Amino acid sequence: MAGDHVFKRLIAPEEIAATVMFLCSPDTAMISGLVVPVDGGMNAIC
């Protein structure tokens, strides 16, 4: 399964958490209506 991904590994829970923390931070005050795929690059090759 990991070999099917662009990065040849599965995403770690910490990486998903880091994305969530970023999206909840003040740095994203001007971001709205955005979908951020956290899928190890699978969205890019489909």
C-alpha positions as CSV (number, residue, x, y, z in Angstrom):
1,M,0.0,0.0,0.0
2,A,2.8,2.5,0.9
3,G,4.5,1.7,-2.4
4,D,1.5,3.1,-4.3
5,H,2.0,6.6,-2.9
6,V,4.2,9.2,-4.5
7,F,6.4,9.4,-1.4
8,K,6.6,5.6,-1.0
9,R,5.3,5.7,2.6
10,L,2.1,6.2,4.5
11,I,1.3,9.6,6.1
12,A,2.0,9.8,9.8
13,P,-0.8,11.0,12.1
14,E,1.6,13.9,13.2
15,E,1.6,15.1,9.6
16,I,-2.2,15.3,9.5
17,A,-2.2,17.0,12.9
18,A,0.4,19.6,11.7
19,T,-1.9,20.5,8.7
20,V,-4.9,20.9,11.1
21,M,-2.8,23.0,13.5
22,F,-1.7,25.3,10.6
23,L,-5.3,25.7,9.4
24,C,-6.4,26.6,12.9
25,S,-3.7,29.2,13.3
26,P,-3.9,33.0,12.8
27,D,-1.6,32.5,9.8
28,T,-4.6,31.4,7.8
29,A,-6.9,34.3,8.6
30,M,-7.4,35.1,4.9
31,I,-7.9,31.5,3.7
32,S,-11.5,30.5,3.2
33,G,-13.3,27.8,1.1
34,L,-10.2,25.8,0.6
35,V,-9.8,22.0,0.4
36,V,-6.4,20.8,1.4
37,P,-5.8,17.2,0.4
38,V,-3.5,15.5,2.9
39,D,-3.1,12.3,0.9
40,G,0.6,11.8,0.2
41,G,0.4,13.1,-3.3
42,M,-2.3,10.7,-4.5
43,N,-4.5,13.6,-5.6
44,A,-1.8,14.9,-7.9
45,I,-1.5,11.6,-9.8
46,C,-5.2,10.9,-10.3
